[in-house]
């Protein structure tokens, strides 16, 4: 009998408690699919009502970039907007979609819903338009 087998046999109850605790920790902390946050909104006289929030965000960015210069995008979106896609790190580009704006910039969509909403609200503020969830 190996030393490990001997320890397990002599401490079987304690060992089983450890196994159960280990299994519970691994299954309860296992990454669960994040609950999707649906956010439909209205801005620029248009409803953004896709059930895929990232699509609403991208569509809004494209529409806003027809009206807002790249310099203002940089102020609002900070590190999420660049002049060239190659300015993003390789790992960053692999994790997300990149949107090519109408004002010459590119935006990395690698951010959470709250950050995307912050960007949308900030751009609406710059344009002086109302942002309204629907």
Secondary structure, 3 states (H helix, E strand, C coil): CCHHHHHHHHCHHHHHHHHHHHHHHHHHCCCCCCCCCCCCEEECCEEECCCCHHHHHHHHHHHHCCCCCHHHHHHHHHHHEECCHHHCCHHHHHHCCEEECCCCCEEECCCCHHHHHHHHHHHHHHHCCCCEEC
